[in-house]
Amino acid sequence: MKLDLNGINADSLVQMLKASFTLENWEGILQIADRLYSEINHLYSVKQLERADVQRLSVHGLNRSIVYYFGYSMCLKGIALEKLGRFDEARECITKYEELGWISGIDAEGWAEVEYYREIAQANRYIIELQEGNTAVLPDYLLYLRNNEEEVLPGVLYILDSAIKHEYNVNHVLDEFSEQIAAMAEYYVTKRNIRYYIDYFYMTAKYYALQGNLADAVNTLLHSLETSIKLKDDTGFRKSAALFEKLRNQTTSDQLDKYHGLIETILDREESK
């Protein structure tokens, strides 16, 4: 479905991208990202014609450095393309944000954004390689994660996704980062990274099931469901419940009782509305 994005300013488009990411609306992200890139490119062209300082762009309502919008639009588009399996197109997006130093009049904030997108571009190349089954890049990607704490959770998710698709063992990755992720739980929730946080449990459970570790798979799913209810994350709950149903015949009576209790919690919440 084609979105009507006319008349929406750059910062509102950014918020739409974030919401679409949370909802895993990859096709929507493609449209919004293109619109944001077009909008910010227009503003930059106007600025060039006026020979104005970048700060003059604040009159157009921009809340952040113009570098951020160029980078964010193509970064989110690249992620969406990667999620859709369109890897070559995702690589094309990476080339658009890996070097943003060409933008004139960049201030200190802008140069920080240039450096950020330069680093994230290399990381996202590793991710595409992993999605294609090239596990040779895993040590380099793990090194990147060790040096970038905020990228640990999404990074582990990408590794789990690759391990599930290509059926290889990443127990050592879970062992290395599980305590760090648990310690940063509050950060992930308060910084609106709920989608990453819930998906971590869901993907870990899916990985355990593939590895034949059914007890840990089901227990992790129950934790995912419990956390989804607590954080009111419907997307996460639906995904975890669907996987639980697939594994239902391999659960213990205690696990099944806990699952039924969680379902009752949801029903009670709905009836009280």
C-alpha positions in Angstrom: 0.0 0.0 0.0 1.4 3.4 -1.0 1.6 5.9 1.8 0.6 9.5 1.5 3.7 11.3 2.8 3.1 14.7 1.3 3.5 17.7 3.6 5.1 15.7 6.4 8.3 17.3 7.8 11.6 15.6 8.2 11.4 15.0 12.0 7.9 13.6 11.7 9.2 11.2 9.0 11.9 10.1 11.4 9.3 9.3 14.0 7.3 7.4 11.4 10.4 5.4 10.5 11.0 4.5 14.2 7.3 3.4 14.6 7.5 1.3 11.4 10.6 -0.4 12.6 8.9 -1.3 15.9 6.0 -2.8 13.9 8.4 -4.5 11.5 6.7 -2.8 8.6 9.7 -3.1 6.2 7.8 -2.1 3.1 6.5 1.0 4.8 10.1 1.9 5.8 11.2 1.8 2.2 8.6 4.4 1.3 9.2 6.7 4.3 13.0 6.5 4.0 12.9 7.5 0.4 10.6 10.4 1.2 12.9 11.5 4.1 16.0 11.3 1.9 14.2 13.3 -0.8 13.0 15.9 1.7 16.4 16.4 3.3 18.2 16.5 -0.1 15.8 19.3 -1.1 16.5 21.3 2.0 20.3 20.8 1.5 20.0 22.0 -2.1 18.2 25.1 -0.9 20.9 25.7 1.6 23.5 25.4 -1.1 21.8 27.8 -3.3 21.4 30.3 -0.5 25.1 29.8 0.5 23.8 29.7 4.0 25.4 28.1 7.0 24.0 24.6 7.9 22.5 26.2 11.1 20.2 28.2 8.9 18.4 25.0 8.2 16.8 25.3 11.6 14.2 27.6 10.1 12.9 24.5 8.3 12.3 22.8 11.6 15.2 20.4 11.7 16.0 19.2 15.2 19.3 17.6 14.4 22.3 18.0 12.1 21.5 17.5 8.5 24.0 14.6 8.4 21.8 12.6 10.7 18.8 12.7 8.3 20.9 11.7 5.3 22.4 8.8 7.3 19.2 7.7 9.1 17.1 7.5 6.0 19.5 5.3 4.1 20.5 3.3 7.2 16.8 2.4 7.9 16.1 1.7 4.3 19.2 -0.6 4.1 18.0 -2.5 7.2 14.5 -2.9 5.7 16.0 -4.2 2.5 18.2 -6.7 4.4 15.1 -7.9 6.3 13.4 -8.5 3.0 16.4 -10.4 1.7 17.3 -7.8 -0.9 21.0 -7.8 0.0 22.5 -6.2 -3.1 20.1 -3.2 -2.7 20.9 -3.0 1.0 24.6 -2.8 0.1 23.8 0.1 -2.3 22.2 2.0 0.7 25.3 1.4 2.7 27.4 3.2 0.1 25.2 6.2 0.5 25.8 6.6 4.3 29.2 5.2 4.9 30.9 8.5 3.9 28.9 11.6 4.5 31.8 13.9 4.8 30.9 15.5 1.4 28.2 17.6 3.1 29.4 21.2 3.4 29.3 23.3 6.5 29.4 20.4 9.0 29.7 21.3 12.6 31.0 19.2 15.5 27.6 17.4 15.9 27.6 16.7 12.2 31.1 15.2 12.2 30.1 12.9 15.1 27.3 11.7 12.9 29.6 11.2 9.9 31.9 9.0 12.1 28.9 7.1 13.5 27.5 6.2 10.1 31.0 5.3 8.9 31.3 2.7 11.7 27.7 1.4 11.4 28.2 0.9 7.6 31.0 -1.6 8.2 28.9 -3.4 10.9 25.9 -3.6 8.5 28.1 -5.1 5.8 29.1 -7.8 8.3 25.4 -8.4 9.0 24.6 -8.9 5.3 27.5 -11.3 5.0 26.1 -13.3 8.0 22.7 -13.3 6.5 24.2 -14.9 3.3 25.9 -17.5 5.5 29.4 -16.2 5.4 30.4 -17.0 9.0 34.0 -16.0 8.3 33.1 -12.4 9.3 31.7 -13.4 12.7 35.0 -12.8 14.6 35.3 -9.3 13.2 31.7 -8.6 13.9 32.1 -9.8 17.5 35.1 -7.5 17.9 32.9 -4.6 16.7 30.2 -5.5 19.3 32.7 -5.7 22.1 33.7 -2.1 21.3 30.2 -0.8 20.9 28.1 -1.6 23.9 24.9 -0.1 22.5 25.0 -2.4 19.5 25.3 -5.6 21.4 21.7 -6.5 21.6 20.8 -5.9 18.0 24.0 -7.5 17.0 23.3 -10.7 18.9 19.9 -10.8 17.2 21.5 -10.7 13.8 23.8 -13.5 14.8 21.0 -15.6 16.1 19.0 -15.0 12.9 22.0 -16.1 10.8 22.6 -19.2 13.0 18.9 -20.2 12.7 18.9 -19.8 8.9 22.2 -21.5 8.3 22.0 -23.9 11.2 25.3 -23.4 13.0 26.2 -23.1 16.7 26.5 -19.8 18.4 26.3 -20.9 22.1 29.6 -19.1 22.7 28.0 -15.8 21.6 25.1 -16.2 24.0 27.5 -17.2 26.8 29.6 -14.1 26.2 26.8 -11.5 26.0 23.9 -12.9 28.1 24.9 -11.2 31.4 25.6 -7.9 29.7 22.2 -7.9 28.0 20.5 -8.8 31.3 22.4 -6.0 33.1 21.2 -3.5 30.5 17.6 -4.5 30.6 16.4 -1.2 32.0 18.3 0.7 29.3 16.7 -1.3 26.5 13.2 -0.7 27.8 13.6 3.0 28.7 15.4 3.8 25.4 12.4 2.5 23.5 14.4 -0.5 22.3 11.6 -2.9 23.4 11.5 -4.6 20.0 15.1 -5.6 20.3 14.7 -6.7 23.9 11.6 -8.9 23.3 13.0 -10.3 20.1 16.2 -11.4 22.0 14.1 -13.9 24.0 12.1 -15.0 21.1 15.1 -15.6 18.8 17.0 -17.3 21.6 14.1 -19.7 22.1 13.9 -20.4 18.4 17.6 -21.1 18.3 17.5 -23.4 21.3 14.6 -25.3 19.7 16.6 -25.7 16.5 19.6 -27.0 18.6 17.3 -29.6 20.3 17.5 -27.8 23.6 13.7 -27.9 24.2 13.6 -27.2 27.9 15.5 -23.9 27.6 13.6 -23.1 24.4 10.2 -23.3 26.2 11.4 -21.6 29.4 12.8 -18.7 27.3 9.5 -18.4 25.5 7.6 -18.2 28.7 9.9 -15.4 29.8 9.4 -13.7 26.5 5.6 -13.9 26.9 5.8 -12.7 30.5 8.0 -9.7 29.4 5.7 -8.9 26.5 2.7 -8.7 28.8 4.6 -6.5 31.2 5.8 -4.1 28.5 2.5 -4.4 26.6 4.3 -5.5 23.4 1.6 -7.2 21.3 3.9 -8.0 18.4 6.3 -9.8 20.7 3.5 -11.7 22.4 2.0 -12.9 19.2 5.3 -14.2 17.9 6.2 -16.0 21.1 2.8 -17.5 21.5 2.9 -18.8 18.0 6.2 -20.5 18.6 5.0 -21.9 21.9 2.0 -23.5 20.2 4.5 -25.2 17.8 6.3 -26.7 20.8 3.2 -27.3 22.9 3.5 -31.1 22.6 7.0 -31.0 24.0 6.3 -29.0 27.1 6.0 -30.2 30.7 2.8 -29.8 32.7 4.4 -27.0 34.8 5.4 -25.1 31.6 1.9 -25.5 30.2 0.3 -24.4 33.4 2.4 -21.2 33.4 1.5 -20.6 29.8 -2.2 -20.9 30.5 -1.7 -18.5 33.4 -0.1 -15.9 31.1 -3.0 -16.3 28.6 -5.5 -15.7 31.5 -3.6 -12.5 32.3 -4.1 -11.3 28.8 -7.8 -12.2 28.8 -8.4 -10.5 32.1 -6.7 -7.3 30.8 -8.9 -7.3 27.7 -12.1 -7.8 29.7 -11.2 -5.0 32.0 -10.9 -2.4 29.2 
